[in-house]
Amino acid sequence: MAGQQQKQLLNSTESCVDEMLEGVAAVNLNVRILRGHRVVVRTDIEEVKEKGQVTILSGGGSGHEPFAAGFVGKGMLSAAVAGSVFTSPPPNQILAGIRAISCSSGVLLIVANYTGDRLNFGIAAERAAAENIKIATITIGEDCALTSTDKTAGRRGLCGIVLLMKIVGALAEEGRSLEEIAAIGTETISAVGTIGVSLSPCHVPGSGATFTLGEDEMELGLGVHGEAGVKRMKVMQADDIAAVMIDHMTEQTNSSHMTINSGDRVALVLNNLGATSYLEMFVMVRAVIRYLESKGVIVERVYVDHFMTSLDMAGLSLTILHLTDLRLKCLDKDTTAIAWKHGSTSSGTTSSTQRGRERLEPCVKFSKTCSTKKSSDSPNADTSAVLCALENICKKLIESESLLNELDRHGGDGDCGTTLKTGAQGILALLDGFSNYSVYDILISAAESLENTMGGASGGLYSLFLTAAAGKLRTDTNPPSWIDALHSGMTAVSRYGGAEPGDRTMLDPLHAAHNKLVNDTNSSQDWTSLLEKAVKAADNAASETASMKARAGRASYVNAQLITKQDPGASAVALWMHAILESLKKET
């Protein structure tokens, strides 16, 4: 039953990620934890830098273990960063990882194609570049499940990311340049595809099951965050499941298909999603190999294990990679990453009895955090009004938690209201310290607070919005500058989030309000009247999302017939715009 609690071997939901990382460090002599961060780093990272090798960072939400911490080691990742369960790590954690491994040859970021990961890794990459760190990013989305030709949030990044990490890691060990490694990695992405099948949901710590499956049902094409797939089917025999998966991956009418011809050389990964027995896994290995070979495909490598799981989900994903001599050579290279199929070897420099917690000490020098200091700007005339509006916004979002959560249950994971409430509470706790800040400083500080307290895509989106908007208000806070700030914030959200007006997201009410302000700004109306009309336009746009097709965000993966309520993100925008208007009316 969806939502039912599952027995789990945890101390608490709050501490499980940190304790998991300590456990990883306790059994892997080749990694240490970066003090104060959820970042795992190679113990020999300084030697790697001295050799002039490119360093590599990846990561994402926890709950997918052994991804990504298990793949830190010689020949794979230089460092991995972990977020909360199924939640992208915040930018400051990612940036700490980048700083820890930064070197003259450059840092390569490998990002799975999820909105939160793209946003937060994007923020961290931009900040690293501003610090003159040489950096490149490649984003992998190799999901072969999607059938729609409409715009969505894109193909999801699945277990193919592990093969990508192995290939680029081997290239880095060879001493290749950042540009060459990124180019080969990008080529590799176009040669790989993945699809999953599940026999059960997973159980998120503290939340329960993510969806419901009947005793005789299985789900085809699911993601790794517990979301349902593209097709629900009756359970069938292993040979038939293998055929269904491969046929779907190669169906030419599917927008996300991959082409596999007779004579093609391939490597396979059968990835245990968490709770599948090895007996079943090896039966499926046999079935997949036999089916591909019946098509004339040459299977040269097969990897079977837990690589990128979905907590305790029963099922597996199949990844197929077209091989070249170079890719095969890279896959066969040695690695000390503990979770790779071939295992790892000890560096011999650390006692096997040393605990993970005790390995924190050597990494103290990497513990620099990214914290924006107050600029030299003095308070603006509008500082008081902005603080009042911000307080009103936070209170409005906190009281709207249940409403927004209910809206989010129809097309997301049901926590939109709780996420925004958490962000609002974080800002309220800091408000008293903002009284001597300029408007620019207030918005930048609020952005940092949100990215650290909210997490995931929401924190990244609002952090981007406020950061971009703040830049237009550093020297001028007159009404036209606020309109410019709104436009700048929207542009940043669209650029990094991948959505556009009309995609059924928070951009729809923002776009409507901006258009109203731009069209009426030359009229004789006062600022309050203009804003009143803009808020009404935002209200209408938010309401209209109820009948719109989701083309971005998590809702774009959900059956459109199940989405009958207005978008929670759009509704939240309308709510906080009302709060601004109410605050402005009180001021005047």
Disulfide bonds with the S-S distance in Angstrom:
none
